[in-house]
Amino acid sequence: MFLSVSRFAVANGLDDAVRDAFRERPHLVDSVPGFIRMEVANPCDDAKEFWLLTWWQDEESFNTWHRSHAYHASHQGIPKGLKLDPARTAMMRFEVFAG
């Protein structure tokens, strides 16, 4: 199994709008081959930081999604004017070998 973790922090006060965007997301990824599930979380001590976790059957399924038109279309709900803190933005890839 493969896990992609994206971490980002909102720099301009639109964190509630980001939460709403995730709640109202178009679910385009849900039917993508290899996709298992997605979760979004905030650290308890920092509501402006977000962690997006997506589980996949394998890394190639994720890579195919990440390069797709549907991936780009799924980001159309991002709040207008959103600014992120570049020092707190990262994407990590994990091989999941026990669960």
N, C-alpha and C positions, 0 to 999 in steps of 0.2 A: 504494500500500500504506500501511497505517496501523500504528503501533506504540504500544502503551500500556506505560509503565514505571511501576511502583509501587515506591517505596523505603520501607522501614520498618526500625526497629531494636527488638529485643526488650529490654525494660527489666528483666525479672525472671528471667533465667536459664533460660527455656524454649526457647532457640534449638534445642537438639537435638529437642525435641518438635515445633517448627515444621518442621524438616527432614523429620521422619518424616511429618508431616501432608501435606506436599507430595509426598513419595514415594508415599503411600498415597491420594492424592486420588481422588475419585470419577470423574474424567475427563468430567464433564458438559459441559464446554465443547468437547470434541473433535469433536462432531458438529454444533455450532452453525453455521448458514450464515455464511460469510465468515471463519470462524476458520482460521488457517494453522498456528500452532504456539505453544508456550509453553515458556519456560525460566526457571529460578530459579537465582540465583547469590548467593554471598557474596563481598564483597571479600576478597582474600587477607590483608589486615591487620586485618579486623574481622569475626569469625564471627557476631557478634550482629546485623549489618546484612544485610538481604535485598533483592535486586532481583528483582522479578517482571516478566518481559517477555512480552507477548503480541502476536503479529503477526496482522493482519487484512487482508482484501481492501480494506476501506474503513472509515472512521470510523463510519458509520451501523450497520454490522454490530456493531461494538464497543458502541455506544450501546444498541442493541436488547438485546444480551446483558446489559449492565450494569444494565438496568432489569428484567430478567426474574426470574421466580420461581426458575428453575434457577440463576441467579447466586447468589441468596441461599442456596439449598440447598447449593451447592457449598462454602459456608463453614462448614457444620456440623461439619467435622473440625478446626476451629481449636481448639488446646489450651485446655482450661478454665483460667481464671485468667490467660490471656495478657495482659500489659501491654506497650504500645508506648511508645516515647519520642516524644511529640508533636513535638518539635523536629526529629526525624529521620524524619518521615513525610511523603511527598509522592507525588502522582501526576502524571506528565507525559505529554503526547500529542505524537506526532511524525508528520509526513508523511514517508514513506520514498520517496525519488525516485531513488536509485541504489543498486545492490547488487552 
